[in-house]
Amino acid sequence: MTTDEDKWISVDKRTTKLVIRFKVRGVNKQFYIASGLKDTKKNREIVRLKRDAIASDIALERFDYTLNSYQFQPGKQK
Protein backbone atom coordinates (compact mmCIF):
# COMPACT_ATOMS: atom_id res chain seq x y z
CA MET A 1 0.00 0.00 0.00
CA THR A 2 1.41 3.38 -0.97
CA THR A 3 0.64 6.59 0.83
CA ASP A 4 0.24 10.02 -0.74
CA GLU A 5 3.75 10.87 0.45
CA ASP A 6 5.20 7.83 -1.40
CA LYS A 7 3.73 9.23 -4.62
CA TRP A 8 6.34 12.00 -4.40
CA ILE A 9 9.10 9.48 -5.11
CA SER A 10 9.48 7.78 -8.48
CA VAL A 11 12.11 6.38 -10.82
CA ASP A 12 13.09 8.49 -13.82
CA LYS A 13 12.62 6.21 -16.84
CA ARG A 14 15.54 7.80 -18.70
CA THR A 15 18.15 7.58 -15.95
CA THR A 16 16.62 4.81 -13.75
CA LYS A 17 17.46 6.98 -10.71
CA LEU A 18 15.15 8.11 -7.92
CA VAL A 19 13.49 11.51 -8.24
CA ILE A 20 11.13 13.61 -6.15
CA ARG A 21 8.15 15.21 -7.93
CA PHE A 22 5.59 17.32 -6.13
CA LYS A 23 3.31 20.34 -6.29
CA VAL A 24 2.89 23.12 -3.77
CA ARG A 25 -0.59 24.47 -3.14
CA GLY A 26 -1.03 27.84 -4.79
CA VAL A 27 1.81 27.30 -7.28
CA ASN A 28 0.88 26.36 -10.82
CA LYS A 29 3.83 24.08 -11.60
CA GLN A 30 5.33 20.75 -10.64
CA PHE A 31 8.69 20.64 -8.87
CA TYR A 32 11.31 18.03 -9.75
CA ILE A 33 14.48 17.08 -7.85
CA ALA A 34 16.84 14.41 -9.19
CA SER A 35 18.59 12.40 -6.51
CA GLY A 36 21.25 10.73 -8.65
CA LEU A 37 20.66 7.58 -6.56
CA LYS A 38 19.81 4.11 -7.83
CA ASP A 39 16.53 2.56 -6.70
CA THR A 40 17.57 0.55 -3.63
CA LYS A 41 15.95 0.17 -0.21
CA LYS A 42 18.67 2.30 1.45
CA ASN A 43 18.49 5.02 -1.19
CA ARG A 44 14.69 5.17 -1.00
CA GLU A 45 15.05 5.91 2.71
CA ILE A 46 17.53 8.71 1.94
CA VAL A 47 15.10 10.19 -0.60
CA ARG A 48 12.20 9.83 1.88
CA LEU A 49 14.15 11.89 4.42
CA LYS A 50 14.62 14.66 1.84
CA ARG A 51 10.92 14.43 0.95
CA ASP A 52 10.00 14.76 4.61
CA ALA A 53 12.21 17.86 4.96
CA ILE A 54 10.52 19.45 1.94
CA ALA A 55 7.03 18.61 3.25
CA SER A 56 7.95 20.10 6.61
CA ASP A 57 9.20 23.32 5.01
CA ILE A 58 5.98 23.58 2.97
CA ALA A 59 3.88 23.13 6.11
CA LEU A 60 5.94 25.72 7.99
CA GLU A 61 5.68 28.16 5.05
CA ARG A 62 9.44 28.34 4.56
CA PHE A 63 9.65 26.37 1.30
CA ASP A 64 12.68 27.25 -0.87
CA TYR A 65 11.15 27.80 -4.33
CA THR A 66 14.63 27.78 -5.88
CA LEU A 67 15.06 24.18 -4.62
CA ASN A 68 18.72 24.98 -3.85
CA SER A 69 18.47 23.81 -0.25
CA TYR A 70 16.92 20.48 -1.27
CA GLN A 71 19.48 19.36 -3.85
CA PHE A 72 21.28 16.09 -3.26
CA GLN A 73 24.99 16.57 -2.72
CA PRO A 74 27.34 14.85 -5.17
CA GLY A 75 29.35 12.05 -3.70
CA LYS A 76 30.03 8.39 -4.04
CA GLN A 77 27.31 6.77 -6.15
CA LYS A 78 25.31 4.17 -4.28
FENGI-V460918 format. One record per residue. N is the residue number from 1. RES is the residue in three letters. SS is DSSP state (H for helix, E for strand, L for the rest). PSI is psi in degrees with one decimal (999 if undefined). NEAR is the number of other ideal C-beta (glycine too) atoms within 8 Angstrom. Layout:
<<N & RES & SS & PSI & NEAR> <N & RES & SS & PSI & NEAR>>
This chain:
<<1 & MET & L & 128.3 & 2> <2 & THR & L & 144.1 & 4> <3 & THR & L & 171.1 & 6> <4 & ASP & L & -36.3 & 4> <5 & GLU & H & -36.3 & 9> <6 & ASP & H & -23.3 & 7> <7 & LYS & H & -15.5 & 8> <8 & TRP & H & -30.3 & 10> <9 & ILE & E & 130.1 & 11> <10 & SER & E & 177.0 & 8> <11 & VAL & E & 125.3 & 8> <12 & ASP & L & 122.4 & 10> <13 & LYS & L & -26.6 & 4> <14 & ARG & L & -40.9 & 4> <15 & THR & L & -13.5 & 5> <16 & THR & L & 27.0 & 8> <17 & LYS & E & 157.0 & 12> <18 & LEU & E & 139.9 & 14> <19 & VAL & E & 159.0 & 12> <20 & ILE & E & 126.3 & 15> <21 & ARG & E & 135.2 & 9> <22 & PHE & E & 164.4 & 9> <23 & LYS & E & 154.2 & 7> <24 & VAL & L & 130.5 & 9> <25 & ARG & L & 132.2 & 4> <26 & GLY & L & -3.7 & 3> <27 & VAL & L & 127.9 & 7> <28 & ASN & L & 53.3 & 2> <29 & LYS & L & 161.2 & 5> <30 & GLN & E & 138.9 & 6> <31 & PHE & E & 148.9 & 10> <32 & TYR & E & 127.8 & 7> <33 & ILE & E & 119.6 & 12> <34 & ALA & E & 134.9 & 9> <35 & SER & E & -29.3 & 13> <36 & GLY & E & 8.4 & 7> <37 & LEU & E & 139.4 & 13> <38 & LYS & E & 158.7 & 9> <39 & ASP & L & 88.9 & 9> <40 & THR & L & 166.0 & 8> <41 & LYS & H & -46.0 & 5> <42 & LYS & H & -44.9 & 7> <43 & ASN & H & -34.4 & 13> <44 & ARG & H & -37.5 & 11> <45 & GLU & H & -40.6 & 8> <46 & ILE & H & -44.9 & 10> <47 & VAL & H & -37.1 & 13> <48 & ARG & H & -39.3 & 10> <49 & LEU & H & -41.4 & 8> <50 & LYS & H & -43.3 & 13> <51 & ARG & H & -43.6 & 13> <52 & ASP & H & -38.6 & 9> <53 & ALA & H & -40.9 & 9> <54 & ILE & H & -46.8 & 12> <55 & ALA & H & -39.0 & 10> <56 & SER & H & -45.2 & 8> <57 & ASP & H & -36.9 & 10> <58 & ILE & H & -46.7 & 9> <59 & ALA & H & -34.1 & 6> <60 & LEU & L & 5.9 & 6> <61 & GLU & L & 38.9 & 5> <62 & ARG & L & 29.4 & 5> <63 & PHE & L & 134.4 & 8> <64 & ASP & L & 98.7 & 9> <65 & TYR & L & -17.2 & 6> <66 & THR & L & -17.4 & 5> <67 & LEU & L & 3.0 & 9> <68 & ASN & H & -39.7 & 6> <69 & SER & H & -5.7 & 6> <70 & TYR & H & -0.1 & 10> <71 & GLN & L & 144.2 & 7> <72 & PHE & L & 137.4 & 9> <73 & GLN & L & 136.6 & 4> <74 & PRO & L & 146.4 & 4> <75 & GLY & L & -160.5 & 4> <76 & LYS & L & 128.0 & 3> <77 & GLN & L & 137.2 & 6> <78 & LYS & L & 999 & 7>>
